[in-house]
Amino acid sequence: PVHAEAVQNLVGRAELMMTTFFLGGFVLYTRAMGVVGGNGGIRACAAISAVLVLTCGAVLCKETGVTLPLLCIVWDLLISRQLKTNALVCMRRLRETWPTNRRNVHAFLRAAVLLVGCVVIALWR
C-alpha cells in the first residue's frame, strides 16, 4: 500500500487476539475450579477441554499462547491448593506436608492432562 495508515491497525491484532484467548481460558479455568472445588467431575473435564481449545486458538494467533496450560497448572497447585514452593523442591517434604487425598489426586491428574495437552499443541504448532 502507498499509505501506511491503511494497514497500521493490522499489526497489533495477533497480540490482542492471543491475549483474549489466553485471559478467557485462564478466567474460565479459575472460575470452574472455584465452583467444582477440585473434586473432578464433568465441570472440571469441560474446563480442561475448554482451556485446551482456547490454547489452540491462542497458539494459532501467537506462539506464546502455549503457556496457558502451564499457567493453569501453576495456579492450581500453588494458589488453589496452597502448596508451598519449598515443598516442590524436595519430594520427601512434599509427601510429608501435602498428604494424598482425593482433592490432591484430582489436582495432579488435571495437571498431567494439561501438561500433555500443552506438549501436544506445542508439537502440533
N, C-alpha and C positions, 0 to 999 in steps of 0.2 A: 504493500500500500504506500501511497505517496505521503499520507499524513499518519503520524504515529498515534494520534488520538483515536483513530478508528479501531485499533487493536489493543489499546492500552489496558482496557478492562479485562482482557482475557488472560493476562499474565498471572494474576493472583488467584485465579479461580480454582486451581488444583489444591492450593493450601486451604482455602475456605471449605471446599467440599470434603477434604480429608479430615479437617477439624470437626465438621458437622457429623460425619460418620463416627469419628473417634469419641467425641463427647457424648453423642447419642448412645453409643454402645456402653460406655462406662456408666452413665447415669442409669440406663436400663438395668445393667448388672447390679449396681449397688442397691437400687430400689427393690429388685427381685430378691436379692439375698436378704434384705431387711425384712421383707414380707414373709419369706419362706423360713427364715431363722436358721438356715444352714442344715435343714433336715432332709435335703434332697427332694425328690418328688417331681411332679410334672412341671411346676413353675421353674425349678432350677434347671431342668433339661431344656425348657423353652428359652430361658435366659441365656444359657450357654450356646444354644443354637443361634439365637439372635445375635449374640456377640460375635460369633464366627462369621455370620453373614455380613454384619456391619464391618468386620475386619476385612473381608474380601472387598467390600466397597471402598474402604479407606485405602487399601493397598492398590486398587486399580487407579486411584487418584494420585497417590504418592506412596513411595516405598516405606516411609516411616510409620505408616498405619499398621504395620505388622506388630508393633509393640503394644497394641490394645489388649490382647490376651495376657501379656506379661504384666501389664498394669493391673488387670483384674486379679491375677494370681497374687501379686504383692499386696493389693488392698485386702483381699480375702484372708490371707494369712497374718498380716501384721496389724491391720486395723480392725477387721471384723472379728477375728479370732483372738486378738490381743496377744499375739505371740511375740515374745521378746527377741530382739535381733541377736543378742549374745547366745540364745538357745539354738539359733540356727547354725552357729559356728560349730558347736560341739554336739554331735548326735547323741552322745551319752546324756548330756544335760537336757537335751530335747525330750528324751524318754522320761526323765525324772520330773521335769517341770510341766510337761504337757501330756497328761495321761490319755491313753487311747480310749475314746468313747465314740459313740455314733456320729456326733456332730463333727468331730475332728477327722474321722474317716471320710465323711462326705466332703469335707473341705479339701482333703488331699486328692480324692477322686476327681473333684471339679478341677483342681489344679492340673492334674495329669491330663484330663481331656482337653483343657485349654492349651496346655503346652504342646500336645500332639497336634492339635488344630493349628497352632501358630507355626509349627515346623512344616506342616503340610502346605500351608498357604505361602510360607516363605520359599519353599522349594518349587511350588507351582509358579510363582511370580518370577 
